[in-house]
Every structure is written in C-alpha cells, then in structure tokens.
C-alpha cells in the first residue's frame, strides 16, 4: 500500500479496478463473472481454477480442473443401496454388502473411493477380500473384472450421465 501512494491517480485507479475484478472472480461462480481479458493471462487462469464449482465439494472448488487434478469422490447413498440389492458378484448370494474397490483411485486420508466404484459382495467374500490384502490379485485369482461390473451398476442407477 505504500507504493500505491507514489502512483499517479490514473495508475492507482487502474490497480484498484484490477484488484476488485480479481476479487470478484475468486468469490463469484464462473458463469456469473467470466474472467476479464485485460487482467492478463495469469489472472484468467487463476479464476478458472478457483471459481469452477462442484456441488459435491463443500468448499465450492472443483479440483478436477486443476493442473494437478484430484479424482472426484462422489457420494450417492441411493446408488450404494441399489448395489446392495444385487447378489454377490462372486457367488450370487443375497444379502450383499457394497464393497468400494480401493485400487481404482489414489488413497486419501480417511476417505473411501467414489461410490461409482462399488460392487456387491456377500459378507463371506467381503471379509475374505479384506483379509487377503492385495485386492487386485484377489479379483485376478477369481478371474473377475470388478471395474466393468461397477461401471455397469453405476450406469444402471445413473442412466442420464453416460460419459
């Protein structure tokens, strides 16, 4: 702020306008306030990264658009319940538990993988899988593809979101 007093009135006004525009891009959704071209490319890139919002993230930041993106972890109780209504993927028994395929996304402290990577397993196979340790090897030993099964179940409960 000390340097601001040494600027000409026109330059000080320009600094204030750019600062106000930058604050607006950080606090408003991207649709309401598109990035200003006259602020330079760095300001435009930052506004895209920070103001893109996602309803799943409580902070309103969609980390999947960052230069080093993080995988989204979607939570959908209805989908998990629909997965549990299916028979075990291995033996077909019901009732079944919803198992989250841990090897499909990077680990995060205290967070499960996204609900879109959920398959039904009976209690016995679910416990066996967790006791085995190496989940990918367990599925390979059974010659099953759980990712395809999870994708099929996800598209069954979310038919409009075929991506």
N, C-alpha and C positions, 0 to 999 in steps of 0.2 A: 504494500500500500504506500510505502514511502516513495517508490518510483512513480506512482500514479500522479503525485503532486508535481512532478517535474515534466509531465507530458503537457502538450498543448490541449486545449479544450476539445478540439475535434478528435485527437487521438484518445483522450480519456473517455470520450463518449463512445468511440468505436470499441474500446476494451470492455466497457460496461455492457454494451449490446451483445458482444460475443459471449461474455460470461453469462448473461441472462439466457441467451439462446442455448448455451451448453447445459445450464441447469434445467431448462425445460426439456431437453432431450433425455436427460437422466431420470426425470421424475414422471414424464408422461408416456403413455403407450406409444409404440412406433406408428400405429395407424393414425393417431391424432396429430402428431407432430413429426413429419418426415425430417431427416437430417438436413441441415442448411448447407448448401453448396459453398457458400462464401466463408465457411469456418475452416476450410482446409480438409484434406483427406483424413487426417488423424482423428479429428472430431467426428467426422461422419462414420468412420469405422467403429469408434468407441460407442456412439449412440446405438448402432445396430447391435453390438454385443450386449450392452447393458439393458436396453429397454425392450428387447424381444421377450414377451411374457408367455408363461405357460400356466394353465390352470392347475397343474399337478404340483408346481413348486410354490411353497408358501411365500417365498421372497419375491416372486414375480420375475425370476431370471431363468431363461431357457438356456441351460448350459450346453445343449447340443449344437448351438450355432457358434460357439466359441472356437478359436483357432485350435485349441486342445480340448475337444468336446468330451463331455461325460455322458455315459449312457443314461437314458431316462429309466426310472424305476416306477413303472405305472402300477397303481394300486386300484383294484377293481374287485370288491367283495362279491358282487354278483357273478363274475367270471369264476372266481375260486369256488363258489358254491356249485356252479354248473359243472365244473371239473370233478368235484366230489360226487356228483350224481352218476358219473360213469363208472364202469367196472375197472378193476386193476389192469394196468397196461400189460402186466406180465401174465397173470393167471385169470383175469376176468371177474374175480370175486368182488362182491359189494358187502358192506360199505367200503369206501376207499377214502384215503387221505389225499389232500392236494400237496404234491411234492414240488418244490421250487428247484429247478435244475441249476445248481450252483456254478457249474462250469461255463455257463452261457454269457455271464457278464463279469467284469472285474470286481474283486472284493471291495467292500466298503464297510467301515466300522459300524457294526450293529444294524446293518441293512440287508434284507433279503434281495434276491434278484427280482426283476419285474414280474408281475403276475402273469404276463403273457408267456412266460417260460414255466408253466405249471402243468404237471401231468398227474393222473390218478394212480395211486398205488395202494394196495391193501396194507393193513397195519404190519403184517409179517414182512412183506417185501420192503416196505418203507424202513423198518428197523434194520433189516439186512443191509440195505443200501447205505444207511448211515454208519453202520458198524464196519462196512467194507473200507471206507475211507476214500479210495480213488473212484469217484463217481463215473467218470468217462470209461474206465476199464470195466466197471460193473455192467454198464449198459452194453459195451462191446462184447463181453462174455455171453450175454443173453442174446446177442445179435439183434438188438432193437435200436431204432432211431427215435429217441425221445423228443428231439427238437422238431422233427416233422409232425409228431403226434401233438406236441404243444401248439404248433402253428395251426394245425387243423382245428383244434379245440378253440383257439383264440379267434379264428375267422368264423367259427360257428356261432360264437357269442357276440362278435362284433362284425356283422356282415357288411356294414357300410364303410368300414375302414380298410378295405383291401388296398394295400400299398405295394 
